[in-house]
Amino acid sequence: MVLRPLVKGVDTGLYVVAGTPFLYIPQHKMLVMADLHLGFEEAASRGLTYSLRGSSSYAGVFLPRIQLRRAIEYLVKASSVLDIDRVVVNGDLKHAFDRLLRQERDEVVEFVTWLREKGIREVEVVRGNHDNYLKPVLRRLNVELVNSIEVTADSRRILIVHGHEDVDVAGRDIVVIGHEHPSLKCLGSYRFPVFMKIPLETGGLLVVMPATGPYHPGINVSLNRDDYLSPIVRKHTLLEKTGLITWVNLGSVDQATSRLMDSTSATELLDIDRYVEDNVEVAVVEFRDIETAHILCSFE
């Protein structure tokens, strides 16, 4: 089994795919990913900076073109064990704000073509703040660019929206966004991508997805609302009650990570599920809140 319930003991209809930054909705055979930022490597090599958090350390740097390759590696892993009819990209499929780069165009075509060749029936892209100039490319590929997607799963009303604009969260049980690229700095300098589960003031749940693109660790999760870009996070959440979910490949962890996961004090504060996938053991780890995560991540 590679699916870890988003909320244990509650039928939300939404699952974390172990070892990937993806969510899965079995009732709709839907795989959800966010923030691929295809074309980022060309933008970096040309000195084009599009970060909303200030200047990028990658500007003017020639980087290996791994964003698309990493996304497809994750997709191969997920599609080998899941029945997927529908793939949703929750914003920022491409990277440049103000133009369509050649790499963006070529890799979007390659990405959608790969999905279709693998039998994916429906591909949809939720518009993100980086997705300008994308619509003509998607139209030729018969892919719809939408502002949001709403589905019902296990009687839960789920809204999928990128998160760069404010939305009315009332009446939704779960709101799924990207945009923030959340990560957790842990055990020195390593940053783990994380899913954030944040209670909404309206009584629902906000889920913030990690970025699929490996060059985008994004925000180091904190309790300071001003650190976040999304107006949904800043205005509508109970941030102090945020749970964090990440994953660890147990075949490649360092000694500090291994000690943390095996320590008695840590295991009392962590929820750890282990899965075997392609003969590799993957642990899905949940921290009960941000403060606990920061305390445990200072563990030596």
Number of C-alpha atoms within 10 A of each C-alpha: 11 20 19 18 17 21 14 9 7 10 14 20 21 24 20 25 25 27 23 23 22 22 24 27 20 18 12 15 13 20 26 21 25 29 26 24 25 27 25 28 25 23 24 19 14 13 15 18 19 18 14 8 11 8 11 14 10 17 17 16 14 14 14 8 14 16 20 21 13 15 19 15 11 16 17 12 16 21 14 11 13 17 15 21 17 19 21 19 25 30 31 27 28 26 28 25 18 11 13 17 18 11 18 25 17 13 18 21 15 13 16 19 13 13 17 14 9 13 11 18 12 16 21 21 27 21 24 28 17 21 22 16 16 20 16 11 16 19 11 9 15 13 16 15 20 15 14 18 16 12 13 17 15 13 11 16 17 23 21 22 25 30 25 20 13 15 13 9 19 14 12 19 19 27 25 22 27 27 27 26 24 25 26 25 18 19 17 11 8 10 16 18 29 25 28 29 24 24 21 25 15 15 15 20 22 27 23 25 30 31 28 26 23 16 15 20 20 19 20 18 24 19 15 10 16 11 15 20 17 20 16 20 25 16 13 19 21 18 22 15 16 24 22 25 25 23 23 20 16 16 10 12 11 10 9 14 17 13 14 19 17 10 11 10 11 19 14 8 15 19 15 15 14 18 19 15 15 8 8 13 15 21 20 22 20 21 22 17 21 20 17 15 22 17 11 19 18 12 15 11
